[in-house]
Amino acid sequence: MSTVLKKVNISGVGIHSGLPVHMTICPSKNKGIFFQRIDIKNSDLIPALYNNVGDTMMRNTTVGDPNGVCVKTIEHLMAALFLTGVDSAIIKIDGPETPILDGSAYEFYKKLEKVVSKKSGFKKIIVKKTIVAKRNELIKNLPFFKKIKTFLYNIFLGRSGNGYVKLSPNNKGLNISATLVYKDAIIGTQSYSCFLDGTKKSINLFIDKIARARTFGKYSEWEFLKAHGMGRGANENNVIALNDKGDGTLNKLLWPDEFVRHKIIDAVGDMFTSSGFVYGNLESYKGSHALNNLVLRKLFSDKSNYEII
């Protein structure tokens, strides 16, 4: 079990709400990552666990009750906690969404890297069987009107229904391979892979090659997203903005394939809602937060699918 040695204060705005938010990552003697809404009187702790993920439709991972007490957009922070070895903390937050900062995991990581107690190592969750989560499963299980809304939303965003996330055995570490397929020429088809085994070398490579990759969106979608409660805190400093033709960006890219590199950040953050270090091959094709969550739910639905060390 590893926690922070002292409180870590982080302030900013929520990318979807656009509201200012302050959070404090506090040391904890109890194992697990928990959020607490200090702007709500007598708010209970909210576990950052896959089976407490209440919503993924707003291009983010939300824990808690989406219609009640919850915290949104936790994935970049969760990735940074994983990279710094923190598996125990209470995160006090005065709003419904973590700050977006620069749109990546890097600034969270830099805040945390020097204040972590001696690492004892995560519990290892060894994938024993191949598990696949498909996009059509997500839509199939929705209520009728939400199914229609999701269908229309995917048409608007140009998403097809053949995406999937697959976990398969690999007892060496977490091997992630992600592929994006977009109609926008600036993205097109992009693939990127990384391997994490908990060593300093693999963490440093991730920080150098992936951690700075920012979230992205099309500028022409912005008004639609704002009308649906999304993207109100987005700006040129925290989002890669695609132009209306989709053949360029309104701000400078760090890498030509920064888009798919960011998807790997999301995958690492979502996998850490398992409360441990998932050892396996993670293949993401047109993946999403919803698919990341579904593959974890399917993994843990049968004890023969995994082994905990």
Beta strands, then each sheet from edge to edge (+ up, - down):
strand 1: 8-13
strand 2: 20-26
strand 3: 32-37
strand 4: 46-47
strand 5: 53-55
strand 6: 62-64
strand 7: 70-71
strand 8: 88-93
strand 9: 124-127
strand 10: 131-134
strand 11: 164-168
strand 12: 174-181
strand 13: 189-196
strand 14: 216-218
strand 15: 240-242
strand 16: 277-285
strand 17: 306-308
sheet 1: 1+ 2- 8+ 3+ 4-
sheet 2: 5+ 6- 7+
sheet 3: 10+ 11- 16+ 9+ 17-
sheet 4: 10+ 11- 16+ 12+ 13-
sheet 5: 14+ 15+
end
